[in-house]
């Protein structure tokens, strides 16, 4: 399946996945950004299917930005584009991508003690909005 996706599509999926981890880490800076990043990354590398094969390699990934806003400008569109591309190729794989991102979010949220901060909750909402756009 990865062969049927262009290199550009694969980079969009990687940007979406690794960018989600980065955004969640940034949103959790008041708590333990390192623990959030670690837990979310471990969840990401457990991905299976086409998505798992694509995110197993960071080839071509270029997340740049001096602020969370600049990072979000790259990641949110990549999330939406990834769902669109995967839906066109294999709807089950699009659902796998959504589930993978939700597991990454759950792993990041577990890194907190108690409820997620308002900043983290807002970032999760924005990621979910991009998944469902």
ZAGU-730601 format. One line per field, with one value per residue: residue number from 1; residue in one letter; x, y, z of N, C-alpha, C in turn. Coordinates in nm, 3 decimals. Each point is the difference from the previous one (the first is absolute). Layout:
! ZAGU-730601
n: (NUM,...)
res: (a,...)
n.X: (X,...)
n.Y: (Y,...)
n.Z: (Z,...)
ca.X: (X,...)
ca.Y: (Y,...)
ca.Z: (Z,...)
c.X: (X,...)
c.Y: (Y,...)
c.Z: (Z,...)
END
This chain:
! ZAGU-730601
n: (1,2,3,4,5,6,7,8,9,10,11,12,13,14,15,16,17,18,19,20,21,22,23,24,25,26,27,28,29,30,31,32,33,34,35,36,37,38,39,40,41,42,43,44,45,46,47,48,49,50,51,52,53,54,55,56,57,58,59,60,61,62,63,64,65,66,67,68,69,70,71,72,73,74,75,76,77,78,79,80,81,82,83,84,85,86,87,88,89,90,91,92,93,94,95,96,97,98,99,100,101,102,103,104,105,106,107,108,109,110,111,112,113,114,115,116,117,118,119,120,121,122,123,124,125,126,127,128,129,130,131,132,133)
res: (x,x,x,x,x,x,x,x,x,x,x,x,x,x,x,x,x,x,x,x,x,x,x,x,x,x,x,x,x,x,x,x,x,x,x,x,x,x,x,x,x,x,x,x,x,x,x,x,x,x,x,x,x,x,x,x,x,x,x,x,x,x,x,x,x,x,x,x,x,x,x,x,x,x,x,x,x,x,x,x,x,x,x,x,x,x,x,x,x,x,x,x,x,x,x,x,x,x,x,x,x,x,x,x,x,x,x,x,x,x,x,x,x,x,x,x,x,x,x,x,x,x,x,x,x,x,x,x,x,x,x,x,x)
n.X: (0.082,0.114,0.020,-0.128,0.066,-0.017,0.121,-0.064,-0.083,0.106,0.058,-0.115,-0.004,0.127,-0.022,-0.112,0.060,0.119,-0.069,-0.088,0.101,0.054,-0.119,-0.018,0.125,-0.020,-0.114,0.084,0.051,-0.118,-0.022,-0.004,0.046,0.107,-0.072,-0.065,0.111,0.055,-0.102,-0.014,0.131,-0.002,-0.106,0.067,0.108,-0.108,-0.005,-0.109,-0.004,-0.058,-0.084,0.000,-0.014,-0.091,-0.057,0.028,-0.013,0.090,0.024,0.068,-0.005,-0.067,-0.005,-0.045,0.055,-0.012,-0.123,-0.084,-0.027,0.130,0.020,-0.096,0.057,0.097,-0.023,-0.080,0.054,0.115,-0.058,-0.059,0.114,0.058,-0.100,0.006,0.132,0.001,-0.096,0.072,0.100,-0.038,-0.132,0.029,0.089,-0.097,-0.081,0.092,0.012,-0.133,-0.011,0.099,-0.054,-0.116,0.068,0.059,-0.119,-0.057,0.105,-0.013,-0.130,0.039,0.082,-0.121,0.011,-0.111,-0.084,-0.013,0.105,-0.051,0.130,0.022,-0.105,0.042,0.124,-0.047,-0.078,0.106,0.070,-0.096,-0.006,0.133,-0.012,-0.093,0.096)
n.Y: (-0.121,-0.003,-0.102,-0.016,0.037,0.121,0.034,0.089,-0.098,-0.076,0.105,0.019,-0.132,0.000,0.106,-0.058,-0.117,0.029,0.075,-0.101,-0.084,0.074,0.008,-0.128,-0.020,0.081,-0.062,-0.100,0.109,0.033,-0.118,-0.109,0.098,-0.030,-0.019,0.110,0.060,-0.049,0.021,0.120,0.014,-0.054,0.074,0.098,-0.040,-0.008,0.100,-0.050,-0.095,0.055,0.051,-0.118,-0.050,0.092,-0.008,-0.122,0.080,0.083,-0.080,0.110,-0.037,0.113,-0.016,0.119,0.078,0.128,-0.036,-0.022,0.126,0.020,-0.076,0.058,0.106,-0.083,-0.022,0.100,0.073,-0.041,0.023,0.112,0.037,-0.044,0.049,0.111,-0.002,-0.032,0.089,0.073,-0.041,0.017,0.005,-0.129,0.035,0.073,-0.100,-0.079,0.094,0.015,-0.131,-0.005,0.104,-0.063,-0.108,0.073,0.052,-0.120,-0.042,0.107,-0.023,-0.125,0.075,0.055,0.065,-0.067,0.098,-0.009,0.075,0.121,0.024,-0.109,0.026,0.125,-0.042,-0.083,0.099,0.077,-0.094,-0.020,0.133,-0.003,-0.095,0.084,0.079)
n.Z: (0.000,0.071,-0.086,0.034,0.107,-0.049,-0.033,-0.072,-0.037,-0.016,-0.057,-0.064,-0.017,-0.034,-0.076,-0.040,-0.014,-0.052,-0.083,0.001,-0.002,-0.094,-0.059,0.024,-0.038,-0.102,-0.018,0.022,-0.048,0.049,-0.058,-0.071,-0.074,0.072,0.110,-0.030,-0.038,0.109,0.082,-0.055,0.005,0.120,0.019,-0.054,0.062,0.076,-0.086,-0.056,-0.091,-0.102,0.087,0.059,-0.123,-0.023,0.119,-0.042,-0.104,0.044,-0.103,-0.028,0.125,-0.011,0.130,-0.038,0.087,0.023,-0.034,0.098,-0.017,-0.018,0.104,0.068,-0.056,0.037,0.128,0.033,-0.098,0.053,0.117,-0.038,-0.057,0.109,0.070,-0.071,0.004,0.128,0.015,-0.084,0.076,0.127,0.001,-0.002,-0.090,-0.054,0.027,-0.053,-0.093,-0.011,0.002,-0.088,-0.062,0.010,-0.035,-0.093,-0.026,0.003,-0.070,-0.075,-0.004,-0.016,-0.070,-0.001,0.111,-0.003,-0.003,-0.133,-0.019,0.021,0.007,0.073,0.076,-0.007,0.023,0.090,0.040,-0.012,0.061,0.088,0.006,-0.001,0.091,0.045,-0.046)
ca.X: (-0.082,0.081,0.046,-0.104,-0.004,0.116,0.095,-0.060,-0.106,0.065,0.056,-0.114,-0.039,0.105,-0.011,-0.119,0.022,0.106,-0.043,-0.095,0.082,0.065,-0.100,-0.042,0.110,-0.002,-0.118,0.020,0.123,-0.016,0.015,0.122,0.003,0.085,-0.077,-0.105,0.064,0.044,-0.117,-0.067,0.088,-0.009,-0.129,0.011,0.080,-0.077,-0.100,0.006,-0.056,0.072,0.042,0.115,0.116,0.041,0.057,0.120,0.114,-0.021,0.055,-0.064,-0.072,0.063,-0.083,0.075,-0.077,0.057,-0.108,-0.104,-0.089,0.062,-0.009,-0.141,-0.031,0.041,-0.053,-0.145,-0.033,0.053,-0.094,-0.118,0.043,0.026,-0.130,-0.055,0.078,-0.023,-0.140,-0.005,0.071,-0.051,-0.072,0.041,0.129,-0.031,-0.046,0.119,0.073,-0.074,0.019,0.139,0.013,-0.074,0.082,0.108,-0.061,-0.026,0.129,0.045,-0.085,0.033,0.123,-0.042,-0.066,-0.127,-0.057,0.090,-0.010,-0.082,0.080,0.004,-0.136,-0.024,0.081,-0.066,-0.119,0.044,0.046,-0.121,-0.066,0.073,-0.028,-0.140,-0.031)
ca.Y: (0.121,0.121,0.028,0.071,0.137,0.077,0.045,0.119,-0.046,-0.063,0.108,0.062,-0.089,0.011,0.133,-0.003,-0.087,0.053,0.134,-0.015,-0.022,0.127,0.094,-0.044,0.033,0.145,0.033,-0.052,0.058,0.034,-0.124,-0.070,-0.010,-0.114,-0.122,0.000,-0.032,-0.140,-0.089,0.015,-0.061,-0.146,-0.039,0.015,-0.107,-0.124,0.000,-0.113,0.025,0.093,0.114,-0.046,-0.008,0.136,0.076,-0.069,0.067,0.144,0.049,0.116,0.080,0.129,0.087,0.121,0.105,0.060,0.011,-0.101,0.046,-0.034,-0.145,-0.032,0.037,-0.113,-0.129,-0.015,-0.034,-0.133,-0.098,-0.003,-0.056,-0.143,-0.069,0.007,-0.088,-0.139,-0.033,-0.027,-0.125,-0.112,0.056,-0.067,0.057,0.132,-0.024,-0.038,0.124,0.072,-0.074,0.020,0.134,0.000,-0.073,0.092,0.100,-0.066,-0.021,0.130,0.039,-0.084,0.050,0.095,-0.050,0.071,0.048,0.079,0.145,0.063,0.013,-0.133,-0.030,0.080,-0.056,-0.125,0.038,0.047,-0.119,-0.075,0.076,-0.025,-0.140,-0.012,0.108)
ca.Z: (0.000,0.003,-0.135,-0.075,0.049,-0.046,0.103,0.060,0.089,0.115,0.082,0.069,0.110,0.102,0.058,0.086,0.116,0.086,0.039,0.110,0.120,0.032,0.049,0.133,0.091,0.020,0.081,0.135,0.052,0.141,0.077,-0.038,-0.146,-0.036,0.022,-0.101,-0.128,0.003,-0.003,-0.130,-0.101,0.015,-0.058,-0.145,-0.059,0.009,-0.109,-0.091,-0.133,-0.086,0.083,0.078,-0.089,-0.038,0.112,0.050,-0.062,-0.002,-0.127,-0.060,0.100,0.030,0.083,0.030,0.061,0.121,0.097,-0.014,-0.108,-0.128,-0.010,-0.025,-0.139,-0.084,0.046,-0.016,-0.139,-0.031,0.057,-0.087,-0.129,0.019,0.002,-0.136,-0.087,0.039,-0.035,-0.144,-0.030,0.079,0.115,0.124,0.040,0.053,0.137,0.075,0.027,0.104,0.126,0.042,0.057,0.127,0.098,0.034,0.089,0.128,0.067,0.048,0.113,0.115,0.060,0.103,0.121,0.007,-0.126,-0.085,0.017,-0.103,-0.122,-0.061,-0.047,-0.120,-0.109,-0.039,-0.077,-0.131,-0.076,-0.037,-0.106,-0.125,-0.038,-0.046,-0.097)
c.X: (0.086,0.051,-0.103,-0.020,0.125,0.091,-0.056,-0.111,0.058,0.061,-0.112,-0.043,0.103,-0.008,-0.117,0.028,0.105,-0.033,-0.100,0.076,0.063,-0.099,-0.047,0.109,0.003,-0.116,0.017,0.121,-0.010,0.014,0.134,0.000,0.082,-0.077,-0.112,0.058,0.042,-0.118,-0.072,0.083,-0.005,-0.132,0.007,0.078,-0.068,-0.106,0.023,-0.060,0.088,0.053,0.124,0.127,0.052,0.067,0.121,0.128,-0.031,0.053,-0.084,-0.072,0.078,-0.098,0.084,-0.094,0.065,-0.106,-0.098,-0.094,0.058,-0.003,-0.143,-0.040,0.040,-0.078,-0.150,-0.039,0.050,-0.090,-0.120,0.032,0.025,-0.128,-0.058,0.069,-0.028,-0.143,-0.010,0.064,-0.060,-0.068,0.038,0.132,-0.018,-0.049,0.116,0.081,-0.069,0.021,0.141,0.018,-0.073,0.077,0.118,-0.051,-0.024,0.129,0.054,-0.080,0.031,0.127,-0.029,-0.049,-0.128,-0.047,0.105,-0.020,-0.090,0.075,0.005,-0.138,-0.031,0.079,-0.062,-0.122,0.039,0.049,-0.120,-0.079,0.067,-0.024,-0.137,-0.039,-0.039)
c.Y: (0.126,0.037,0.076,0.143,0.072,0.036,0.121,-0.038,-0.062,0.104,0.072,-0.084,0.007,0.135,0.005,-0.077,0.057,0.142,-0.002,-0.018,0.133,0.102,-0.037,0.029,0.149,0.041,-0.044,0.058,0.036,-0.122,-0.063,-0.023,-0.120,-0.131,-0.010,-0.041,-0.146,-0.095,0.006,-0.063,-0.151,-0.052,0.005,-0.116,-0.136,-0.011,-0.119,0.040,0.094,0.119,-0.037,-0.007,0.139,0.073,-0.069,0.065,0.150,0.065,0.117,0.092,0.127,0.086,0.119,0.100,0.047,0.012,-0.115,0.037,-0.037,-0.151,-0.043,0.033,-0.110,-0.126,-0.014,-0.028,-0.140,-0.109,-0.015,-0.063,-0.150,-0.081,-0.004,-0.099,-0.146,-0.044,-0.037,-0.134,-0.120,0.057,-0.065,0.056,0.143,-0.011,-0.042,0.124,0.078,-0.067,0.018,0.136,0.008,-0.074,0.087,0.106,-0.062,-0.022,0.131,0.044,-0.081,0.047,0.104,-0.074,0.082,0.040,0.072,0.149,0.058,0.015,-0.133,-0.036,0.076,-0.054,-0.130,0.031,0.043,-0.116,-0.081,0.072,-0.024,-0.143,-0.014,0.105,-0.057)
c.Z: (0.000,-0.139,-0.081,0.049,-0.046,0.117,0.073,0.099,0.126,0.093,0.075,0.120,0.112,0.071,0.097,0.129,0.096,0.046,0.113,0.131,0.044,0.057,0.141,0.103,0.031,0.090,0.144,0.071,0.148,0.090,-0.032,-0.150,-0.045,0.014,-0.103,-0.134,-0.007,-0.012,-0.134,-0.111,0.006,-0.056,-0.152,-0.062,0.011,-0.111,-0.093,-0.135,-0.080,0.080,0.081,-0.083,-0.035,0.115,0.063,-0.051,-0.006,-0.128,-0.054,0.097,0.031,0.076,0.040,0.065,0.128,0.109,-0.022,-0.114,-0.137,-0.023,-0.035,-0.144,-0.098,0.034,-0.023,-0.145,-0.038,0.055,-0.092,-0.135,0.010,0.000,-0.141,-0.093,0.034,-0.030,-0.148,-0.035,0.070,0.125,0.134,0.050,0.051,0.144,0.089,0.037,0.113,0.136,0.053,0.066,0.134,0.110,0.043,0.099,0.138,0.078,0.057,0.122,0.125,0.070,0.109,0.123,0.013,-0.139,-0.084,0.025,-0.106,-0.133,-0.074,-0.058,-0.129,-0.119,-0.050,-0.085,-0.142,-0.087,-0.045,-0.109,-0.134,-0.049,-0.065,-0.103,-0.136)
END
